[in-house]
């Protein structure tokens, strides 16, 4: 066995089979050490370069995906704004193919699905979005619209309320007011006037000093039967713009619908001076004037004026009876069981004795005349449809008298 050999330089044991010390400089040890370190270093550098290249490639790929998603999304937005929901549907699906978790793209896809009547698919997307973010205003609003379209009133109202109290981008006050106004229109279309009126009162309490907004809310309150609140808003709008035809017409209509015809006339007159094309205001003005000209029950009228008005009302009712009978093809001169024929017979008999009652200043002449007038107008309305002009005025007078008798 070969005896142990030690290096004369470093004193270390020389491994068996080697003639020189591998640890001393100049004997090959450092060279091997350098070669090994260099090799390991090269491997590490290579790995770093590969990692950087891979990262750059991945980032570039994701950037390209994001750009493609944005391009498809932009196309979908354009198609949705152009009411091309079928095209928008495809575009938003393509956008989601590149960014599957983008909540904005999912919402737009749900809107496109809803617009193309794919309600069930739209609800799936919207419900998933709501589960992730219950306070998302646009999502709750879209769910409310789906429920409204299905005439699910309680569900729609709940989602609308959730949308009102949800988070919104931009000005939340404006967004929430718009949602509540949309809820009001839904309630009005669903014959839920009382609920709509309650919502409108909440809106009206927080309106800015803006005539356009006040008029819009006032008109909705009119539809909901909130005449006093609507009148207050129209008068506020007139303080902002005293020449607003819409506000003047709205105020006049509030007075008209509450039977305050004398107060309605000035507003309706001014509205028509500002805009003669307001057909509804013109019709109300005509009817209001007719009521004020024909009503024998108005205060501070003398006896002769009451009698004169009763005669005018009677003549108008006879004219309505005759025209309605002609419209229905009924011969008023013939005997028959038709309500119009019966009323014609009674009117002819009453007309023959009217002058005698006038000469005797009979206190019952006016009420008896008007009772017959009201019967004729009611029967004609049933047989021939809603009255217009002076006939409508007589119907309104009859309603007012019925209200006072109750």
HELIX and SHEET records of a PDB file:
HELIX    1   1 UNK A   29  UNK A   81  1                                  53    
HELIX    2   2 UNK A   85  UNK A   98  1                                  14    
HELIX    3   3 UNK A  103  UNK A  115  1                                  13    
HELIX    4   4 UNK A  119  UNK A  132  1                                  14    
HELIX    5   5 UNK A  137  UNK A  149  1                                  13    
HELIX    6   6 UNK A  153  UNK A  164  1                                  12    
HELIX    7   7 UNK A  172  UNK A  189  1                                  18    
HELIX    8   8 UNK A  193  UNK A  204  1                                  12    
HELIX    9   9 UNK A  211  UNK A  224  1                                  14    
HELIX   10  10 UNK A  227  UNK A  240  1                                  14    
HELIX   11  11 UNK A  245  UNK A  257  1                                  13    
HELIX   12  12 UNK A  261  UNK A  274  1                                  14    
HELIX   13  13 UNK A  279  UNK A  294  1                                  16    
HELIX   14  14 UNK A  303  UNK A  328  1                                  26    
HELIX   15  15 UNK A  339  UNK A  359  1                                  21    
HELIX   16  16 UNK A  365  UNK A  384  1                                  20    
HELIX   17  17 UNK A  389  UNK A  405  1                                  17    
END                                                                             
